[in-house]
Amino acid sequence: MMAAGQGFEWMRRRAGWPLSLVDFVDVGGPDRLVIAPQDIRTADPTMAADIYAGYFAFAGKMVNTHGASPFEVPPPSPAWAANLAGFGWLRHLRAADTALARANGRVLVEDWIANCGRPSNTCDWEPRVIARRLLSWLSQSPLILEGADRQFYGRFMKNISRQASVLQRRLNEGPAGETRLLTLIALSEFSLCADGLNALQTRMSRLLGEELERQILADGGHIARNPQIIIDLLLDMLPLRQAYAARGVSAPPQLLNAIDRMMPMLRLFRLGDGSIALFNGMGATAPHDLATILAYDDARSAPLSNAPASGYQRLETGPAVLILDAGVAPPAEYSTKAHAGCLSFEFSFEAQRLIVNCGSPIESRLDLRDMARSTAAHSTLTMADTSSCQYAKGAGLNRLLEGRIISGPSKVTINRQSAEDCIAIEASHDGYERQFGVVHTRSLFLSTDGERLEGEDTIADSGRKVTSALLARYAIRFHLHPSVRARLREDRQAVELSTPSGQVWTFESEGYEIDLEESIYFAGSHGLGKTEQLVIHASRRDEGPIGWSLVKMSAE
C-alpha cells in the first residue's frame, strides 16, 4: 500500500509537469541579479588559504587536489562530493575579504561550469545539491561577480538559470521530505534575486506556503521530528524573509508564521549547556549557527514545554532540564533519519549534561547509522534487544523505501501534571505491542529544585497474545554524557556519578541490580567518543514497575 501510494503521488505530480514547464519557459532567463541574500551560516576566513592551496575538507574527509581541479578528483565519499558541489564553502572565501579569495572563488565557479555545468546523473545535479548550490551562488554573488568581465557574467547567469530550470523540472518529478521544501526555498530566492521573474516568484511563493503548511507543525516542529532540520531550515528561511523585504514583496504568511513558531520549538530542545538534545537524527550542535538563529528571535520567546504535535515534552525546574521524546513515528517519507527512541529522555543540570541519547553520527560514518537509530542507543526501555521501530532494508520493495520506518509507535499517551514539589509526566507507547503484546509506560517526577529525578518503567500486557514473547527480557538504559564518571557500588544497587564541575549524583534502583556497560557517543564535536551506560535488566516475569532515582548529593 505504501509503494502504491507513492506511485500515485509521483504520477499526480508528473501530470502537472508540462504546465509547470510552460510557466517557467514563458518567464525566460534573467539578465542580471538585483539583490544578494545574506548567508547567515558561520564562516571561517582561515579556510580560504586552505582552499587556495587545494585542500578541501568536507564531511570528515580531507582531499589535497595537488593543483588539479577539485571537480576532477575522485571524491572520497558521496557526502564529500555533495558538499563540494553545494558550494557552501564559498562563504569562507568571502569572509577572508581579499582580492585573492575573490579571484579564487570566481575561478572555482567557472571551473565547475566548465566541468560539470551541464545536467547529468552525478550528485552535482541531484535536487538537494542543486538547491544548495543555487542558494550559495545567489548569496555569494558579490564574491563571484566582483571584477568579472561581461563574458563571465553572461555564462554565470546562463548557468544559474539552467540550474533553476532543472530544479523546477525535478520539483515536478516529486522530491520527498525536506528536499522538496529546500527546493522551493531555493527557487523562491532565485525568483527574488533575479530581475523580471514576477510570474515565477508568484508561483513559488504559493507552492512554498503550501509546503510549509504541510511540513511545519502547529507547535513549530518539523514533521520529521528532527531538531537539526529546524536549524537547517531557519538558516535558509531567515535570509529568504529578508529577500522578500529587500524586494518590497509580501512574503507568504506561512513563511512568517512558520519562523515565529519554530523559534520557541528550537528553544524546547536546548539543554543547560546550550546544546540541542539528541533525538531523531540530531548530531553534534553547531553552537555558532544556533547562536546566529536565536539572535534573530526578536521576541526572545520562551521555550515550549508541551509540544504535542511534534511529540516532545520539556520539564524545567530550577537549573534542571529534562526533554522527553513522546511522539509517534513520523510519516514514512519523512522517516529516513528518525530514531527508535520513543520515551527516551535527556537530562541536564546547570551547564552539565548527565543522561543523553547516543545521537547521530557525522556524514562520513553512515555505516553506523543503523546502530545509532536503534532503541538501545537511547535512554529508554529496550525489549528483547529489539527496536521499537522497524526499518526497511534489503532488496525488492524495501530497497525502494530506503531505510524508512515501516512500523513503529502509532499511539502515544501523555498525562502531565504540576504540583507544589514536582512536575510529573506519565507517557506510554505501543511500539512493542505487535511483536511482544506489551505497552511500555514511563513515569517521571522532577522536583521543583531540579535536584531529584524519580522514574518508573512498566511493561504491561496490551491484550494481544504473543506466546513466544512471554519470557522475553528487557533492559532500561541510561546513557551517560562522556564527561560524566561513574562508580558502581559493590552491591550494584547504586552508582555514583561525578561531573567535571564537581557535581555528585547518585543513581539508584529499587530492588534491581545495575550494570555499568560501555556505550558510544556518536554526537561528539570531534566525532565518535566512548562513554558508559547504566543498565537495569529485567524479565516479563517480574511484576510491577521498576523504580529508579537520580539525586544530587549535597556538597560537603
C-alpha positions as CSV (number, residue, x, y, z in Angstrom):
1,M,0.0,0.0,0.0
2,M,2.8,2.4,0.8
3,A,4.6,1.9,-2.5
4,A,1.3,2.2,-4.4
5,G,0.5,5.5,-2.6
6,Q,3.9,6.8,-3.6
7,G,3.4,5.8,-7.2
8,F,0.1,7.6,-7.3
9,E,1.7,10.8,-5.9
10,W,4.5,10.5,-8.5
11,M,2.0,10.2,-11.3
12,R,-0.1,13.1,-10.0
13,R,2.9,15.4,-9.9
14,R,4.1,14.2,-13.4
15,A,0.6,15.0,-14.8
16,G,1.2,18.7,-13.8
17,W,4.7,18.8,-15.2
18,P,4.1,20.2,-18.8
19,L,2.0,23.1,-17.5
20,S,4.7,23.9,-14.9
21,L,7.4,23.9,-17.5
22,V,5.4,26.2,-19.7
23,D,5.1,28.6,-16.7
24,F,8.9,28.7,-16.3
25,V,9.8,28.8,-20.0
26,D,7.4,31.7,-20.5
27,V,9.4,33.7,-17.9
28,G,12.7,33.4,-19.9
29,G,16.2,33.6,-18.5
30,P,17.1,36.7,-16.4
31,D,19.9,39.0,-17.5
32,R,21.0,40.2,-14.0
33,L,20.8,39.8,-10.3
34,V,19.4,42.7,-8.3
35,I,19.9,41.5,-4.7
36,A,22.2,39.1,-2.9
37,P,20.7,37.5,0.2
38,Q,22.8,37.2,3.3
39,D,24.4,33.9,4.2
40,I,24.0,33.7,7.9
41,R,25.9,30.4,8.4
42,T,29.2,30.7,10.3
43,A,32.2,31.5,8.1
44,D,35.9,30.8,8.9
45,P,38.2,33.1,6.9
46,T,41.2,31.0,7.7
47,M,39.8,28.2,5.5
48,A,40.3,30.5,2.4
49,A,44.0,29.8,2.5
50,D,43.4,26.0,2.7
51,I,41.1,26.1,-0.3
52,Y,43.6,28.2,-2.3
53,A,46.2,25.6,-1.5
54,G,44.0,22.9,-2.8
55,Y,42.8,21.4,0.5
56,F,39.1,20.7,0.6
57,A,37.7,19.3,3.9
58,F,34.1,18.2,4.0
59,A,32.1,15.6,5.9
60,G,35.1,14.4,7.8
61,K,37.3,13.8,4.8
62,M,40.2,15.9,3.5
63,V,41.4,15.9,-0.1
64,N,44.5,17.6,-1.5
65,T,44.0,18.2,-5.2
66,H,47.7,18.8,-5.8
67,G,46.9,21.6,-8.2
68,A,44.1,19.8,-10.1
69,S,40.5,20.9,-10.3
70,P,38.6,19.7,-7.2
71,F,35.8,18.8,-9.6
72,E,38.0,16.3,-11.4
73,V,39.5,14.4,-8.5
74,P,37.8,11.2,-7.3
75,P,35.6,12.1,-4.3
76,P,36.4,10.1,-1.1
77,S,32.7,9.8,-0.2
78,P,29.3,10.8,-1.6
79,A,28.9,13.3,1.3
80,W,32.2,15.0,0.4
81,A,31.1,15.2,-3.2
82,A,27.7,16.7,-2.3
83,N,29.4,19.3,0.0
84,L,31.9,20.3,-2.8
85,A,29.1,20.7,-5.4
86,G,26.9,22.6,-3.0
87,F,29.4,25.5,-2.8
88,G,28.6,26.4,0.8
89,W,32.3,26.8,1.3
90,L,32.3,30.0,-0.7
91,R,31.3,31.8,2.4
92,H,34.7,31.2,3.9
93,L,36.3,32.9,0.8
94,R,34.0,35.9,1.2
95,A,34.8,36.2,4.9
96,A,38.5,36.4,4.0
97,D,37.7,39.6,2.1
98,T,40.8,39.6,-0.1
99,A,41.3,40.1,-3.8
100,L,42.9,36.6,-3.9
101,A,40.0,34.9,-2.2
102,R,37.5,36.7,-4.6
103,A,39.5,35.7,-7.6
104,N,39.8,32.1,-6.4
105,G,36.1,31.9,-5.8
106,R,35.3,33.1,-9.3
107,V,37.9,30.7,-10.8
108,L,36.3,27.7,-8.9
109,V,32.8,28.6,-10.0
110,E,34.0,28.9,-13.6
111,D,35.8,25.6,-13.3
112,W,32.6,23.9,-12.1
113,I,30.6,25.4,-15.0
114,A,33.2,24.1,-17.5
115,N,33.5,20.6,-16.0
116,C,30.0,20.0,-14.5
117,G,27.8,22.7,-15.8
118,R,25.5,20.5,-17.9
119,P,22.8,18.3,-16.4
120,S,24.0,14.8,-15.7
121,N,23.3,11.8,-13.5
122,T,26.0,12.8,-11.0
123,C,25.3,14.0,-7.5
124,D,26.0,17.6,-8.7
125,W,22.5,17.5,-10.3
126,E,20.6,15.9,-7.5
127,P,17.7,18.2,-6.3
128,R,19.2,18.8,-2.9
129,V,22.6,19.7,-4.2
130,I,21.3,22.0,-7.0
131,A,19.2,23.8,-4.4
132,R,22.1,24.2,-2.0
133,R,24.4,25.4,-4.9
134,L,21.8,27.9,-6.1
135,L,21.4,29.4,-2.6
136,S,25.2,29.6,-2.3
137,W,25.7,31.2,-5.6
138,L,23.0,33.8,-5.0
139,S,24.2,34.7,-1.5
140,Q,27.9,34.8,-2.6
141,S,27.3,36.5,-6.0
142,P,29.2,39.7,-4.8
143,L,32.2,37.5,-4.3
144,I,31.8,35.7,-7.6
145,L,30.9,38.6,-9.8
146,E,33.1,41.4,-8.4
147,G,35.6,42.3,-11.1
148,A,34.2,39.8,-13.5
149,D,34.1,40.6,-17.2
150,R,30.9,40.7,-19.2
151,Q,31.5,37.3,-20.8
152,F,31.8,35.5,-17.4
153,Y,28.8,37.4,-16.1
154,G,26.8,36.1,-19.0
155,R,28.0,32.5,-18.5
156,F,27.2,32.7,-14.9
157,M,23.6,34.0,-15.5
158,K,23.0,31.4,-18.2
159,N,24.2,28.5,-15.9
160,I,22.3,29.7,-12.8
161,S,19.1,30.0,-15.0
162,R,19.8,26.4,-16.2
163,Q,20.1,25.2,-12.7
164,A,16.8,26.8,-11.7
165,S,15.1,25.4,-14.8
166,V,16.4,21.9,-14.0
167,L,15.4,22.3,-10.3
168,Q,11.9,23.2,-11.2
169,R,11.7,20.2,-13.5
170,R,12.9,18.0,-10.6
171,L,10.4,19.6,-8.4
172,N,7.6,18.3,-10.6
173,E,9.1,14.8,-10.5
174,G,8.2,14.8,-6.8
175,P,11.2,15.0,-4.4
176,A,10.1,13.9,-1.0
177,G,10.5,15.2,2.5
178,E,12.6,18.3,3.4
179,T,14.3,18.1,-0.1
180,R,11.1,19.4,-1.6
181,L,10.9,22.3,0.9
182,L,14.6,23.2,0.3
183,T,13.9,23.2,-3.5
184,L,11.0,25.6,-3.1
185,I,13.1,27.9,-0.8
186,A,15.9,28.0,-3.5
187,L,13.5,28.7,-6.3
188,S,11.7,31.4,-4.3
189,E,15.0,33.1,-3.5
190,F,16.1,32.9,-7.2
191,S,12.9,34.5,-8.3
192,L,13.5,37.4,-5.9
193,C,17.2,37.9,-6.6
194,A,16.9,37.9,-10.4
195,D,15.3,40.6,-12.4
196,G,12.0,40.1,-14.2
197,L,10.8,36.8,-12.7
198,N,7.5,38.0,-11.3
199,A,5.5,35.1,-12.6
200,L,7.9,32.6,-11.2
201,Q,8.0,34.5,-7.9
202,T,4.2,34.4,-7.5
203,R,4.0,30.7,-8.2
204,M,6.9,29.7,-6.0
205,S,5.5,31.8,-3.1
206,R,2.3,29.9,-3.4
207,L,3.9,26.5,-3.5
208,L,6.3,27.4,-0.7
209,G,3.4,28.4,1.5
210,E,1.5,25.2,0.8
211,E,4.6,23.1,1.6
212,L,5.3,24.9,4.8
213,E,1.8,24.2,5.9
214,R,2.4,20.5,5.2
215,Q,5.8,20.2,6.9
216,I,5.8,22.7,9.8
217,L,3.5,21.5,12.5
218,A,1.2,23.6,14.7
219,D,3.8,23.8,17.5
220,G,6.7,24.7,15.2
221,G,8.3,21.3,14.9
222,H,9.1,19.7,11.6
223,I,7.1,16.7,10.5
224,A,10.2,14.5,10.5
225,R,10.7,15.3,14.3
226,N,14.4,16.0,13.7
227,P,15.7,19.1,15.6
228,Q,18.5,19.5,13.0
229,I,16.0,20.1,10.3
230,I,14.6,23.1,12.2
231,I,18.1,24.5,12.4
232,D,18.9,23.9,8.7
233,L,15.5,25.4,7.6
234,L,15.8,28.5,9.7
235,L,19.3,29.2,8.3
236,D,17.7,29.3,4.9
237,M,14.3,30.8,5.8
238,L,15.6,33.8,7.6
239,P,17.6,35.1,4.6
240,L,14.6,34.4,2.4
241,R,12.4,36.5,4.6
242,Q,15.0,39.3,4.3
243,A,15.0,38.9,0.5
244,Y,11.2,39.4,0.3
245,A,11.6,42.6,2.4
246,A,14.5,43.8,0.2
247,R,12.4,43.5,-2.9
248,G,9.4,45.0,-1.3
249,V,7.4,41.9,-2.0
250,S,4.9,40.4,0.6
251,A,6.3,37.2,1.9
252,P,3.9,34.2,2.1
253,P,2.2,34.4,5.5
254,Q,3.0,30.8,6.0
255,L,6.8,31.7,5.9
256,L,6.4,34.4,8.6
257,N,4.2,32.2,10.8
258,A,6.5,29.2,10.5
259,I,9.5,31.2,11.6
260,D,7.6,32.6,14.6
261,R,6.5,29.1,15.6
262,M,9.9,27.4,15.0
263,M,11.9,29.7,17.3
264,P,10.2,28.6,20.6
265,M,10.2,25.0,19.4
266,L,14.0,25.2,18.8
267,R,14.4,26.5,22.4
268,L,12.5,23.5,23.7
269,F,15.4,21.3,22.6
270,R,18.1,23.3,24.3
271,L,19.7,21.7,27.4
272,G,21.6,23.5,30.1
273,D,24.8,23.8,28.2
274,G,23.1,25.4,25.2
275,S,23.3,22.3,23.0
276,I,20.4,20.6,21.3
277,A,19.0,17.3,22.6
278,L,19.8,14.2,20.6
279,F,16.6,13.0,19.1
280,N,15.7,11.6,15.6
281,G,18.8,12.4,13.6
282,M,20.3,15.2,15.7
283,G,24.1,15.1,15.9
284,A,26.6,17.5,17.4
285,T,25.3,21.0,17.8
286,A,27.0,23.8,15.8
287,P,27.0,26.5,18.5
288,H,27.7,29.4,16.2
289,D,24.9,28.6,13.8
290,L,22.5,28.1,16.8
291,A,23.5,31.5,18.3
292,T,23.0,33.2,15.0
293,I,19.5,31.8,14.6
294,L,18.5,32.8,18.1
295,A,19.8,36.3,17.6
296,Y,17.0,36.7,15.0
297,D,14.4,35.9,17.6
298,D,13.4,39.5,18.4
299,A,10.7,38.3,20.8
300,R,13.2,36.2,22.8
301,S,10.4,33.7,23.0
302,A,10.3,31.3,25.9
303,P,10.9,27.6,25.1
304,L,7.8,25.4,24.6
305,S,7.2,23.0,27.4
306,N,4.4,20.9,25.7
307,A,4.7,20.2,22.0
308,P,2.0,17.5,21.3
309,A,2.0,17.9,17.6
310,S,5.8,17.2,17.4
311,G,5.7,14.7,20.2
312,Y,8.1,16.3,22.8
313,Q,7.8,17.4,26.4
314,R,10.1,19.7,28.3
315,L,10.3,19.6,32.1
316,E,12.3,22.6,33.5
317,T,12.6,23.3,37.2
318,G,15.4,25.3,38.8
319,P,18.6,24.7,36.8
320,A,17.4,21.3,35.7
321,V,16.1,20.5,32.2
322,L,14.6,17.2,31.0
323,I,13.4,16.7,27.4
324,L,11.3,13.6,26.6
325,D,10.5,12.0,23.2
326,A,6.8,11.3,23.5
327,G,5.8,11.1,19.8
328,V,4.7,8.6,17.3
329,A,6.9,7.6,14.3
330,P,6.9,10.3,11.6
331,P,5.2,9.6,8.2
332,A,7.3,7.1,6.1
333,E,8.5,9.6,3.6
334,Y,10.0,11.8,6.4
335,S,11.4,9.0,8.5
336,T,14.7,8.2,6.8
337,K,16.6,9.8,9.7
338,A,14.1,9.1,12.5
339,H,15.2,7.0,15.5
340,A,13.5,4.3,17.6
341,G,13.8,6.3,20.8
342,C,10.2,6.7,22.0
343,L,10.1,7.7,25.7
344,S,13.8,8.3,25.8
345,F,14.9,11.4,27.6
346,E,17.9,13.7,28.1
347,F,18.7,15.5,31.4
348,S,21.0,18.3,32.3
349,F,21.6,20.3,35.5
350,E,23.0,23.8,35.1
351,A,25.6,23.5,32.3
352,Q,26.2,19.8,32.8
353,R,24.5,17.1,30.7
354,L,24.1,13.9,32.6
355,I,21.7,11.5,30.8
356,V,21.8,11.6,27.0
357,N,21.0,9.6,23.9
358,C,23.9,8.5,21.7
359,G,22.9,10.9,18.8
360,S,23.5,10.6,15.1
361,P,27.0,10.1,13.5
362,I,28.6,12.5,11.1
363,E,28.1,12.1,7.4
364,S,31.3,10.2,6.9
365,R,30.2,7.4,9.3
366,L,26.9,6.4,7.8
367,D,27.9,2.8,8.3
368,L,27.0,3.4,12.0
369,R,23.6,5.0,11.2
370,D,21.6,1.8,11.9
371,M,23.2,1.3,15.3
372,A,22.5,4.9,16.2
373,R,18.9,4.6,15.2
374,S,18.3,1.6,17.4
375,T,16.3,1.8,20.6
376,A,19.4,0.5,22.5
377,A,21.2,3.8,21.6
378,H,18.6,5.7,23.6
379,S,17.9,6.3,27.3
380,T,14.7,4.2,27.4
381,L,13.5,0.7,27.6
382,T,14.5,-1.9,25.0
383,M,12.5,-5.1,24.7
384,A,14.4,-8.3,23.9
385,D,17.2,-6.4,22.1
386,T,14.7,-5.2,19.6
387,S,14.0,-1.7,18.4
388,S,10.5,-0.2,18.8
389,C,10.7,0.8,15.1
390,Q,11.3,-1.4,12.2
391,Y,13.2,-0.1,9.2
392,A,13.1,-1.1,5.6
393,K,16.3,-2.6,4.3
394,G,17.5,-5.2,1.8
395,A,16.3,-5.9,-1.7
396,G,13.0,-5.6,-3.5
397,L,10.3,-3.3,-2.1
398,N,12.4,-2.4,1.0
399,R,15.2,-1.1,-1.3
400,L,12.7,1.4,-2.7
401,L,11.7,2.6,0.8
402,E,15.3,3.5,1.5
403,G,15.6,2.9,5.3
404,R,12.2,4.4,6.1
405,I,10.2,3.3,9.2
406,I,7.8,0.6,8.1
407,S,6.4,0.1,11.6
408,G,6.7,1.8,15.0
409,P,4.8,3.5,17.8
410,S,1.4,4.7,16.4
411,K,-0.2,5.5,19.8
412,V,1.5,7.5,22.5
413,T,-0.4,8.8,25.5
414,I,0.7,11.7,27.7
415,N,-0.5,12.9,31.1
416,R,1.3,15.9,32.5
417,Q,0.7,17.4,35.9
418,S,2.3,20.0,38.1
419,A,2.3,20.0,42.0
420,E,4.0,22.1,44.6
421,D,7.0,19.9,44.9
422,C,7.4,18.5,41.4
423,I,6.4,18.3,37.7
424,A,5.1,14.8,36.8
425,I,4.6,13.2,33.5
426,E,3.3,9.7,32.5
427,A,3.6,8.5,29.0
428,S,3.2,5.2,27.2
429,H,3.7,3.8,23.7
430,D,2.7,0.8,21.7
431,G,5.9,0.2,19.7
432,Y,6.3,-3.3,21.1
433,E,2.6,-4.2,21.0
434,R,2.7,-6.1,17.7
435,Q,5.8,-8.2,18.4
436,F,5.5,-8.7,22.1
437,G,2.0,-7.9,23.1
438,V,3.1,-5.2,25.6
439,V,2.9,-1.5,26.2
440,H,5.7,0.5,27.8
441,T,4.8,3.1,30.3
442,R,7.2,5.6,31.8
443,S,6.5,7.9,34.7
444,L,8.9,10.8,35.6
445,F,8.9,13.1,38.6
446,L,11.2,16.1,38.7
447,S,11.5,18.1,41.9
448,T,11.0,21.8,41.9
449,D,14.6,22.5,42.8
450,G,15.7,20.1,40.0
451,E,17.9,18.1,42.3
452,R,15.8,14.9,42.3
453,L,14.5,12.9,39.4
454,E,12.5,9.8,40.0
455,G,11.2,7.4,37.4
456,E,9.2,4.2,36.9
457,D,9.2,2.0,33.9
458,T,6.4,-0.6,33.4
459,I,5.7,-3.3,30.9
460,A,2.1,-4.3,30.8
461,D,0.1,-6.7,28.6
462,S,-1.8,-5.0,25.9
463,G,-4.3,-7.8,25.4
464,R,-2.6,-9.1,22.3
465,K,-1.4,-12.7,22.9
466,V,2.2,-13.3,21.6
467,T,3.2,-16.6,23.1
468,S,6.8,-16.5,22.1
469,A,7.3,-13.3,24.0
470,L,6.1,-14.4,27.4
471,L,9.6,-14.8,28.8
472,A,11.3,-12.0,26.9
473,R,13.8,-10.0,28.8
474,Y,14.2,-6.2,28.6
475,A,16.7,-3.6,29.5
476,I,16.3,0.0,30.7
477,R,19.3,2.1,29.6
478,F,20.6,5.4,30.8
479,H,23.5,6.6,28.6
480,L,25.9,9.0,30.3
481,H,27.4,12.1,28.8
482,P,31.1,11.4,28.1
483,S,32.2,13.9,30.7
484,V,30.4,12.0,33.5
485,R,32.4,9.5,35.5
486,A,30.6,6.6,37.1
487,R,31.5,4.4,40.1
488,L,29.3,1.3,40.7
489,R,28.7,0.4,44.4
490,E,29.6,-3.1,45.5
491,D,26.0,-4.2,46.0
492,R,25.2,-2.9,42.5
493,Q,22.1,-1.1,43.8
494,A,23.5,2.4,43.2
495,V,26.0,4.3,41.1
496,E,27.9,7.5,42.0
497,L,28.2,10.0,39.1
498,S,30.8,12.7,39.1
499,T,31.0,15.7,36.8
500,P,33.9,17.9,35.8
501,S,32.3,20.9,37.6
502,G,32.2,19.0,40.9
503,Q,28.6,17.8,41.0
504,V,28.0,14.4,42.5
505,W,24.8,12.5,41.8
506,T,23.6,9.1,43.0
507,F,21.6,6.8,40.7
508,E,19.7,4.0,42.5
509,S,17.2,1.3,41.5
510,E,14.6,-0.2,43.7
511,G,15.4,-3.9,44.1
512,Y,17.2,-4.4,40.8
513,E,20.9,-4.6,40.2
514,I,22.5,-2.0,37.9
515,D,25.1,-2.9,35.3
516,L,27.7,-0.4,34.2
517,E,28.4,-1.0,30.5
518,E,30.3,0.6,27.6
519,S,28.5,2.9,25.2
520,I,29.3,5.0,22.2
521,Y,28.6,8.7,21.9
522,F,28.0,9.5,18.2
523,A,27.5,13.2,18.6
524,G,30.8,14.4,19.9
525,S,32.2,17.6,18.4
526,H,35.2,15.6,17.1
527,G,33.3,12.5,16.1
528,L,32.8,9.3,17.9
529,G,33.6,9.0,21.6
530,K,33.5,6.4,24.3
531,T,31.1,6.7,27.2
532,E,29.2,4.5,29.6
533,Q,25.6,3.5,30.3
534,L,23.7,2.3,33.3
535,V,21.5,-0.7,32.5
536,I,18.8,-2.4,34.5
537,H,17.9,-5.9,33.2
538,A,14.5,-7.5,33.9
539,S,12.1,-10.1,32.6
540,R,8.4,-10.0,31.8
541,R,8.1,-12.5,34.7
542,D,8.9,-9.6,37.0
543,E,5.7,-7.8,38.1
544,G,5.1,-4.2,38.8
545,P,7.0,-1.1,37.8
546,I,10.8,-0.8,38.0
547,G,11.6,2.3,40.0
548,W,14.8,4.4,39.9
549,S,16.1,7.7,41.0
550,L,18.8,10.3,40.2
551,V,19.6,12.5,43.2
552,K,22.1,15.3,43.5
553,M,24.2,15.0,46.7
554,S,24.8,18.0,48.9
555,A,28.3,19.4,48.9
556,E,30.4,18.6,51.9
